[in-house]
Structures are given as C-alpha cells and as structure tokens.
C-alpha cells in the first residue's frame, strides 16, 4: 500500500518509557497490512549520524560541552532529514522516527537551560520545514523509567542496552525532561498523543495502534 503524501510519526519519551519497543511493534502492525514505511532514529539514522551518536552518548557525564551537544544534535538532524526523511516522505512512505526535534527542545532547551528561541531556530533550520504528522509521547514516572533502564542494562550485554552519558544525569534532570515533554504536548494537542506507559506493553501498544490507525486509514 503506497500512501501519498508520506507521513512522519515520531516517538518520544524519557528513557525507560518503552518507546523503542513500541516502534518495533508498530513495524509489525504496518508490515502485516502492507504499508510502505521506514524506521529510523535520532541521533544515528545515517552513517554520519552513527558517528555523531557515538560522540554524544559515549563517555562520562560532562564529557561533552552543552553547546557542542546542542549543535551536534542539530547537525545530525540536518543530515538525517535531507538524506533519509525527506526522500521517504516524497516517495509516499510512512516514516517512523525514534526521537526527533522535540527531544532537543526538552533535553537541551528545558533541561539544559538553553534559550528556547535559539533551540527552536536550530530545530527549524535543521528540519527544513518538516513537522511530524503525529508524535507519540510515552509517559512514565522518572523512577519507574530509571528502574527499567537499569534492569535492561543488567539483562542485556549489547551496547545499546548499556547506560550512556545521558543515563548518568540526575533525577532532577530526568524530571525536567518529563515535565517539559508534557508541557509541549499540552501546547500542541493536535500533534501529540500522550500514552500512559506505566502499564503493560500490550496496553501501550493498543493505544498506539488506535492513534496511528486514525492517521493512516
């Protein structure tokens, strides 16, 4: 099934919210119904993005200057949008992205304290006018999210499951991120759908499928 025009669906939430798991479940749902789609992520959706991802997430807390962090995310997005997202949308495909510019707004803007006007300018510049058609925000309290992340790191030996630089941030930092997500979701109710991620995977998936079906059918 080819869709015209393409749609961009973004997945947001604090670490441990289950957004990546839900993205994989959505892939199965769409594939079973014949939709044309691609899945990607930020940072790391391109070869260049993988190098930027390593630079941003590896290392100890404080090893990357905050301004450098902000600009690296913008650089990743500028490359990602033009090399991956725009071509897929132009081809009429659905694009599923694990994080997009809202993550920069909350992590670097609200949580790090950068001027929100500057952050929005960089987001707009990097995104080239691309705006998500639907943003799924998987919301969970900070303590539960941290426990899930810690449990995942103990159960899995792969590099993706191990704590990264952002995982070493304080509880207060994570709380600012969560509150910022909920604030911007309230400001853009036409685009955001907040999904309670504290329950079962199946419950979150059911709500996600309902929202996506409204967009694509």
N, C-alpha and C positions, 0 to 999 in steps of 0.2 A: 504494500500500500504506500503510495507516494503522496505526501502532503505538500500543498502549495498554499501559502509560503511555509517555510520551516518555522519551528517554534523552539525557543530556548527555555529549558526547565532547569533551575538551579537548586542545589541542595545546600542548606546552611544549618549551622548549629554548633554548640560548643563540642569539644572533644568528648567522646563517650555517648553522644546523643543517638548514635546508630544510623546517621545519615548515609554513610557509605554502604552499609548493609542494605538499606532501603533502596539505594540506587541500583544495586545488583538485582534485587527482587523486581524492580520496575523493568529492568532489562529483560527479564524472563517474561514478564507480562506482555511487553511490547512485541518481543520476538514471536511469541505464540500467536499473536494477532496480525502479524505481517507488516508491522510498521517499520519504516526505514529510519534508523537512528544511529547516532554515535554517542559514545560516552567518553568524557574527558575530565580533567581536573585542573585546579589551580592551587599552588603552582605545580608545574610538571606535565602539562598537556602536550609539550613538544620536546624535541631533543634539547633545544636550548633551555626550555623550562625545567627539564630534569636537572640540569647543572645549577640553575637558579634555586631549585627546590633544595638541593643538597647544601648549597651555600646558606640558605635561610634556616633550615631545620636542623642541620648538624651542629655540633658544638655545644658549649655550655651557655647557660643563661648570661646575657650581657656580652656575648662574643660578637654580636653584630650591632653596629650603631643604629639607633632607631630611625634616623633619616635615611640611611642606606637601606634598611629594611623596607621602608615605605616605597622608595624608588625602585628597588628590585621587584617588588610585587607589581608595580606599575609596568615595568619593563617586560616582565613575564606576561602580563595581560595583553599588552600591545601586540606582542608577537603571537600569542595564543589566539587572540580574536581574529587576526588577519590571516593566519596560516591554517587555522582549524575551524573556528566557529563560523565565520562569515561564509567560507566556501560550502560548509554543510547546510547552512540556512538557505543559501542561494540555490542549492540543489533540492530544496524542499524537505530536508530531513529534520527530524527531531534531534535536538542536542541536549544531552543530559550532562550537566557540569557539577562536579563535586567542588563547591565553592565558586564564587565569582566576586564582583566588586563589593557586595555587601560585607564580605569578610574583611576587606581592607577598611571599610568605614568603621566597623565595630572594633577591630583589633588595633589598628593604627590610629584611628581617629578618636573614638570614645575611650578605649582602654589605655593607649599610649599617650593620648593628650594632644595629638597634632590638630591644628586648626581644621575644623570640618570643611570650611570653604576650600582650603588647599586640597584636602583629601578628595572632595567631590570633583574638583577641577581635574586632578590626576586621573580619577576614575573615568570621567567623561572623555578625556583625551585618549586614554588607553583603550577604552571600549569602543571608540569610534562610532558612537550613536547607538550601539547595540544595547538593548534593555531586555531583561528576562520577561518572558510572557507569563511565567509562573515561578514563584520562589517558595519552596517548601522549607519551612523552618521547623526543625525537630527540636522541641524544647524539653529540657530536663534540668533538674536542680544540679548545682555545681558539685555537691558531694557525691551524688549518685554517678554523675559523669566521670568524676575522678576515679571512683571505685571501679567502674567498668574499664576505664583505660588501664588502670593498674593490673586488673585481672587479665586483660588481654595480653599485656606485656609478659606476664608470668606464664601464660599458656602457649604462647607462640614465640618461636625463635627468629622469625623473619624480621628484616629491618623495618618494615612498615609498621610492625606492631610494637616496636621498642619506643620508649619515651624519647621525644625530640626536644629541641630547645624551648619551644613554646609550652610543652608539657611541664617544664620546670618553673613556670610562672606561679605567682602566689594565688591563694584562694581569692583574695580581693580582686586580682586582675581577672580571673575567670568570671567572677561575679559581675564585674563591669561589662565584660563581653556579653554575658547572658542578658543583662538588663538592657544593653544597647540594642541587641537583636530584637527584643520585644518592643522597644521604643520605635524603631524604624518600621517594624511590622505594623504597628498601630497607625503609623503615618501613611502607609501605603497598603490599605486593606484590599485594594483591587488586585494587587500583585501577590501579596503574601498570603500563605495559608499556614497557620501555626498548628503543628501536630504534637500532641502530648506524647512524648517519647518515654515516659516513665513506666509504661505498661509493657505488654508483650510485643515481640516483633510482629506477630500476626495482627495485633490491633493497630499498630502504626501503619502497617502495610495496607490494611483495609481502608484506612482514612486516606492514605496517599493515592491509592488507585481511584478512589472516588473523585478526588480533586483533579487528577490527571485526565480521567475519562471525560470530565466536563470540558477540558481544554481541547482534547484531540478528536472527540466524536461529534 
